[in-house]
Amino acid sequence: MADKVECICSQFEEINGFYSIYEFERFQKYLEGIVRTGDMKEVPVQEYYATFQEKWFECDNCSQIWRLVYPDFPFKGLWNKME
């Protein structure tokens, strides 16, 4: 099917700060849906971003790891690709 995305990672953009807790919560729900479909899975955090709470996710197709760091005022959180 032409509309099928081969790799969910191709749809992601890094986020360097959430504008509100509501935006962060919506993004969390979006990720939960992606995990439910099996396109990504949560994996253990290997190295924490300072002392902030975070979760790591691995793409089922390409094995790319993405990091979701929770906001903790004044830090606004982030979503980025692990190198």
N, C-alpha and C positions, 0 to 999 in steps of 0.2 A: 504494500500500500504506500503510495507516494507521500501521504501526510504523516507517516510514522517517523518519530524521531529516533534515530539509531542510538544516540547516547544522550542521556538527560543532561550531562555536563555541558553540552553545546548550548543549552538554554540558560545556563546560570551566568550571572554577573556578580562580581565581588561587591560586597556592601561594606562600606567603611563608616558605619554609624547608622543606627536606626533613629528616626525622627521622634518616635514616641514608643511607649511600652505597648501600645495597641498595634503599631506596625510590627514590632518584634513578635508579639503573640500571633498575629496573622501569618507571619513567615514561619513560625514554629508549626502551625497547623498545616501549612502548605508542605513542609518537610515530612510531617507525619503521614500525609497522604502519599507522598512519593515512596516512603518506606513501606507502607501498606501494599502498594502496587508491586513491590519487589525491585524497583529501579535503583534503590539505594538501600544500604543497611547501616545501622549504627555500629561503630567499632570502638574499641577502647582508646581513650586519649593517651597518646604516647608522651607528649610534652605540653604542659599547660602554658597558656598565655598569661604570664604573671600569676596572680592568685584568683583570677576570675573563673566562674563556673563556665563550663563549655562541654560541647559534644562534638564528636567527629563522625562523619558519614563517608562511606565508600560507595562509589558508583559500581553497579553490578556489571556494566558493560566494559568500562575501561580501567577500573580499579583506582581511579583518581580519588584522593582523600580530600574532603572539604571540612573546614572547621567553622563551627558556630560558637561564638563567644558571647555570653549573655551580657547585656548592658548592666552597669552598676555605676550610677551617677557619681562623678561627671563623665565617666567612660560610657560611650554610646553603643558598645558592642560591635561585632563584625561577623561577616561571612566571607571566608576566603579559601582559596585553593592552597593546599599544602604542597610545597616544592619538594 
